[in-house]
Amino acid sequence: MESFDHCIIGAGVIGLAIAYKLSLENPKANILLIESHNTFGSETSSRNSEVIHAGIYYPQNSLKAILCRQGKEQLYDFCQRYNVPHKTIGKLIIAKNTDDEADLVSIQKNANKNSVELTLLDQAACQNLEPEVSAKVGLYSATTGIIDSHNYMQTLLTLAQQQGVLFSPNTQFLKAEKKNDGFHLILKTQDGDYKLRCRSLINSAGLHAPAVANNIDALNKLHIPQYHYCRGHYYSYQGKAPFSHLIYPMPSKNTVGLGIHATLDMSGQVRFGPDTQYIDHINYNISEHDQVAKKEQFILAIQQYYPGLKSENLQLGYSGIRPKLSAIDEVAQDFMIQTSAEHKVSGLINLFGIESPGLTASLAIADHVINKLFSQ
């Protein structure tokens, strides 16, 4: 039976970041990174807004706030060092009437608690910054940016493989048995079942993390949270971009989502989204019937801040699913990075509910996981 020091389940952006950082921390370690799909990052990691977040909305001292701030700094540095396409283009959070100014000030105060500086803008300043946007008052975040997430993930994988990490796509985790020397795993590969030993096991399976956890024999099922799948749709906008910054409406009160906002990709193409739709199972498709209603919903939301919208230029792009720990109308939950201190299984780390700002925080999440791993 082949032996590894560490096995990482899931090659989304978090699994890739952990593999990269772990290979730097311990260059002599045998590290296996497995992925059930035929390539890396094909689910949540590639179906998002590709925004580098500043860390504005998250509760002070939460993992989301701390790791977003640390991760943003690391991510910008990483992109510059390895020529990953990115831009620090800034973000404008806008309110439609002056009555919302108090809410914007509350957001500004929360951001300050997270060491994020925002500038409050009046109507004239908003108009000067974004002439096509209708806003009475706004908040400007100078450190928000965008990234080519595929290039970023490819770079993480390449660097990890150069350090000796073995990447195994088309490999499904079946089960793990806890042993004195770590874990005995059974994986399903294209060549049949494969058995191996590993000293530590890191479950970064994203949308499938609870299913993976359920197949680890020593883990008490009480430690496995329930996921609430939240699907978000994105629409592309044809023609010349009407904005030069990211445009965000006021977020919902429970921050289940940040509203149907406008982002730019690295080619300058505008896209709008995501909305929030809770679903019972993983499904990215939307019926033709629902597409009509969905487009109308998007048009109404976008026109609130972009009255010049040409609806014929709005085309359905793609959808993504967020692995939320909170149900609809519940307060948003923090990242859950679970170690033996919680579940009493030495050598095992589970990552649950890694939604936004997971991409921004990825390198800092990896540091956090590795620190926990070696302190167990």
C-alpha positions in Angstrom: 0.0 0.0 0.0 1.5 3.3 -1.1 2.1 5.9 1.6 1.7 9.7 1.6 2.4 12.3 4.3 -0.7 14.4 3.4 -3.7 13.8 1.2 -5.9 16.8 0.1 -9.4 16.1 -1.2 -10.6 18.7 -3.7 -8.6 20.7 -6.2 -10.6 23.9 -6.1 -8.7 27.1 -5.3 -8.5 26.2 -1.6 -7.1 22.7 -2.1 -4.6 24.1 -4.6 -3.5 26.8 -2.2 -3.1 24.3 0.6 -1.1 22.0 -1.7 1.2 24.9 -2.8 1.7 26.2 0.7 2.2 22.7 2.2 4.8 21.9 -0.4 6.7 25.1 0.6 6.4 24.4 4.3 7.7 20.8 4.0 9.5 20.2 0.6 10.3 16.6 1.5 6.7 15.6 2.2 4.8 13.3 -0.1 1.6 15.2 -0.9 -1.3 13.8 -2.9 -4.0 16.2 -4.2 -7.1 14.4 -5.6 -9.9 15.8 -7.7 -13.1 14.0 -8.8 -13.4 16.0 -12.0 -11.0 15.9 -14.9 -9.4 19.2 -14.1 -9.0 21.6 -11.2 -11.4 24.3 -10.0 -14.4 23.3 -12.1 -17.1 24.2 -9.6 -17.4 27.0 -7.1 -13.8 28.2 -7.8 -14.5 28.9 -11.5 -18.2 30.0 -11.2 -17.9 33.3 -9.3 -17.3 37.0 -9.8 -13.4 36.8 -9.8 -13.3 39.7 -7.3 -10.4 40.3 -5.0 -12.4 41.5 -1.9 -11.2 44.2 0.5 -13.0 42.6 3.5 -15.8 45.2 4.1 -18.8 43.4 5.4 -17.6 40.6 7.6 -17.9 40.7 11.4 -14.8 41.9 13.2 -12.4 39.1 14.3 -14.3 36.5 12.2 -12.3 34.1 10.1 -13.8 35.7 7.0 -12.6 39.2 8.0 -9.1 38.1 9.2 -8.3 35.7 6.4 -9.8 38.0 3.7 -7.5 40.9 4.8 -4.5 38.7 5.1 -5.3 36.8 1.9 -5.9 40.0 -0.2 -2.3 41.2 0.6 -0.8 37.8 -0.2 -2.9 37.5 -3.4 -1.8 40.8 -4.8 1.8 39.9 -4.0 1.5 36.5 -5.5 -0.1 37.9 -8.7 2.7 40.4 -9.2 5.4 37.8 -8.5 4.1 35.1 -10.9 2.5 37.4 -13.5 -1.1 36.3 -12.8 -3.4 38.8 -14.6 -5.2 41.1 -12.2 -6.2 44.7 -11.7 -6.9 46.9 -8.7 -9.8 48.8 -10.2 -11.8 49.8 -7.1 -15.4 49.3 -6.1 -18.3 51.7 -5.6 -21.1 50.7 -3.2 -24.1 52.9 -4.0 -27.4 54.0 -2.4 -30.4 55.2 -4.3 -31.5 57.8 -1.7 -29.9 59.8 1.0 -32.0 57.9 3.7 -29.6 55.0 3.1 -26.5 57.1 4.0 -26.7 55.9 7.6 -26.5 52.3 6.4 -23.5 53.2 4.3 -21.8 54.8 7.3 -22.4 51.6 9.3 -20.7 49.7 6.5 -17.8 52.1 6.6 -17.5 51.7 10.4 -17.5 47.9 10.1 -14.9 48.1 7.4 -12.7 50.3 9.6 -12.9 47.7 12.3 -11.5 45.3 9.7 -8.7 47.8 8.9 -10.3 48.6 5.5 -10.5 52.2 4.5 -13.5 53.4 2.6 -14.3 56.9 1.3 -17.9 58.3 1.6 -18.9 60.1 -1.6 -21.7 62.5 -2.3 -23.9 62.4 -5.4 -21.5 64.7 -7.4 -18.5 62.6 -6.5 -20.3 59.4 -7.5 -21.3 61.0 -10.8 -17.8 62.1 -11.5 -16.4 58.6 -10.7 -19.1 56.7 -12.7 -21.2 59.0 -15.0 -23.6 56.1 -16.0 -24.5 55.2 -12.5 -27.5 56.6 -10.6 -26.6 57.1 -7.0 -27.3 59.7 -4.2 -24.4 58.6 -2.1 -21.7 56.0 -2.2 -18.7 54.3 -0.6 -15.5 53.8 -2.5 -13.1 50.9 -1.9 -9.8 51.5 -3.5 -8.2 48.1 -2.8 -10.9 45.9 -4.4 -9.8 44.2 -7.6 -10.3 41.5 -10.1 -8.3 38.4 -11.1 -8.1 35.8 -13.7 -9.0 32.9 -11.4 -8.2 30.1 -13.9 -4.7 31.5 -14.4 -4.3 31.8 -10.7 -5.3 28.2 -10.0 -3.1 26.9 -12.9 -0.1 28.8 -11.4 -0.8 27.3 -7.9 -0.9 23.8 -9.4 2.2 24.3 -11.5 4.2 25.6 -8.5 2.9 22.8 -6.3 3.8 20.1 -8.9 7.3 21.6 -9.2 7.6 21.1 -5.5 6.7 17.4 -5.9 2.9 17.4 -5.3 1.1 14.6 -7.1 -2.1 15.8 -8.7 -4.7 13.1 -9.4 -7.8 14.2 -11.4 -10.7 11.8 -12.2 -10.2 10.4 -8.7 -13.1 10.0 -6.3 -12.8 9.7 -2.6 -14.7 6.6 -1.4 -13.9 6.3 2.3 -11.2 6.7 5.0 -10.5 4.5 8.0 -8.7 6.0 11.0 -5.6 4.0 12.0 -2.8 4.6 14.5 -0.5 5.8 11.8 -3.1 8.1 10.2 -5.7 7.0 7.7 -6.3 4.2 5.2 -8.1 5.6 2.1 -10.0 3.9 -0.7 -10.2 6.0 -3.9 -12.0 5.3 -7.2 -9.8 5.9 -10.2 -10.2 5.2 -13.9 -8.1 2.1 -13.4 -10.3 0.8 -10.5 -10.1 1.2 -6.7 -6.9 2.3 -5.2 -5.8 2.0 -1.6 -3.3 4.2 0.2 -2.1 5.4 3.6 -1.7 9.0 4.7 -0.6 10.6 7.9 -3.0 13.6 7.6 -6.2 14.1 5.6 -7.5 17.5 4.5 -11.1 17.7 3.3 -11.3 20.8 1.0 -14.0 19.3 -1.2 -16.1 22.4 -1.4 -19.7 21.6 -2.3 -19.0 18.0 -1.5 -17.2 18.4 1.8 -20.1 17.1 4.0 -20.4 14.0 1.7 -16.6 13.4 2.1 -16.9 13.8 5.9 -19.7 11.3 6.1 -17.3 8.7 4.6 -14.6 9.1 7.3 -15.3 6.4 9.8 -14.0 8.0 13.0 -15.8 11.3 12.5 -18.9 11.8 14.6 -21.7 12.7 12.3 -22.7 15.5 14.8 -19.7 17.4 13.6 -20.9 17.4 9.9 -22.9 20.5 9.2 -25.8 20.8 6.8 -25.2 22.7 3.6 -27.7 25.1 2.0 -26.9 25.3 -1.7 -27.4 28.8 -2.9 -27.3 29.2 -6.7 -26.4 32.5 -8.3 -26.7 33.4 -12.0 -24.6 35.7 -14.0 -25.4 37.7 -17.1 -22.9 39.0 -19.6 -23.3 42.5 -21.1 -22.5 42.9 -24.8 -20.8 46.0 -26.1 -18.5 48.6 -24.5 -18.3 48.6 -20.7 -20.4 51.5 -19.2 -18.3 51.3 -16.0 -14.6 51.4 -15.1 -15.1 50.2 -11.5 -17.1 47.4 -9.8 -20.6 48.6 -8.9 -22.4 47.2 -5.9 -25.9 48.1 -4.6 -26.6 48.1 -0.9 -26.3 44.5 0.4 -29.2 42.6 1.9 -29.6 43.0 5.6 -28.5 39.4 6.4 -25.7 39.6 3.8 -27.0 36.4 2.2 -25.8 38.1 -0.9 -24.3 41.4 -2.0 -27.0 42.1 -4.6 -26.9 41.9 -8.3 -23.7 43.8 -8.9 -21.6 44.8 -11.9 -18.1 43.4 -12.3 -15.5 43.5 -15.0 -13.4 40.6 -16.2 -9.7 41.0 -17.3 -10.8 41.6 -20.9 -13.0 44.5 -19.8 -16.3 42.6 -20.3 -19.1 43.6 -17.9 -21.1 40.9 -16.2 -24.0 41.3 -13.7 -24.8 38.9 -10.8 -25.2 36.9 -8.9 -28.7 36.7 -7.5 -29.5 34.2 -4.7 -31.7 31.1 -5.3 -31.7 28.3 -2.7 -31.9 24.9 -4.2 -32.2 21.3 -2.9 -29.3 19.7 -4.8 -26.4 20.7 -7.0 -27.8 21.8 -10.3 -26.4 24.5 -12.5 -29.1 24.5 -15.2 -32.0 26.9 -15.6 -35.1 26.1 -17.7 -36.0 28.2 -20.7 -39.2 29.1 -18.9 -37.4 30.3 -15.8 -34.8 32.2 -18.0 -37.5 34.7 -19.0 -38.5 35.6 -15.5 -34.9 35.6 -14.4 -33.9 38.1 -17.0 -36.8 40.4 -16.0 -35.6 40.2 -12.4 -32.1 41.2 -13.4 -33.3 44.0 -15.6 -35.3 45.5 -12.8 -32.4 45.2 -10.3 -29.8 46.6 -12.6 -31.9 49.6 -13.7 -32.0 50.7 -10.1 -28.4 51.9 -10.5 -27.9 51.8 -14.3 -30.9 53.3 -15.9 -29.2 53.3 -19.3 -29.2 49.5 -19.4 -29.9 48.1 -22.9 -31.8 44.9 -22.0 -31.1 43.3 -25.4 -27.4 43.4 -24.6 -28.0 41.2 -21.5 -27.3 37.5 -22.1 -27.4 34.6 -19.7 -23.8 33.6 -18.9 -23.3 30.9 -16.3 -24.3 30.0 -12.7 -22.4 29.1 -9.6 -23.4 27.5 -6.3 -22.3 28.7 -2.9 -21.9 26.1 0.0 -23.7 28.1 2.7 -23.9 27.1 6.3 -26.9 29.4 6.8 -30.4 28.8 5.5 -32.4 31.5 3.7 -33.2 34.4 6.0 -30.6 33.3 8.5 -27.6 35.4 9.5 -24.5 34.5 7.3 -22.2 32.1 9.0 -18.4 32.2 9.2 -16.0 29.8 7.6 -15.8 26.5 9.5 -12.3 25.1 9.6 -12.6 22.1 11.8 -9.7 20.4 13.5 -9.2 17.7 16.2 -9.9 20.3 18.8 -13.5 20.1 17.6 -14.0 16.6 16.2 -11.3 14.7 18.2 -9.9 12.9 15.1 -6.1 13.6 15.0 -4.7 14.4 11.6 -8.0 15.4 10.0 -9.0 18.9 9.0 -12.4 19.7 7.4 -13.2 22.9 5.6 -16.9 23.7 5.5 -18.8 26.7 4.1 -15.9 28.2 2.2 -17.8 30.6 0.1 -16.9 34.3 -0.7 -14.3 35.6 0.2 -12.7 32.2 -0.3 -10.9 33.1 -3.5 -9.4 36.3 -2.0 -8.6 34.5 1.3 -7.2 31.3 -0.3 -3.5 31.7 0.5 -4.3 32.9 4.1 -6.8 29.9 4.5 -3.9 27.6 3.5 -1.6 29.2 6.1 -4.4 28.8 8.7 -4.9 25.1 7.8 -1.2 24.3 7.9 -0.8 26.0 11.3 -3.7 24.0 12.7 -2.3 20.8 11.0 1.1 21.0 12.7 -0.3 22.1 16.1 -2.7 19.1 16.4 
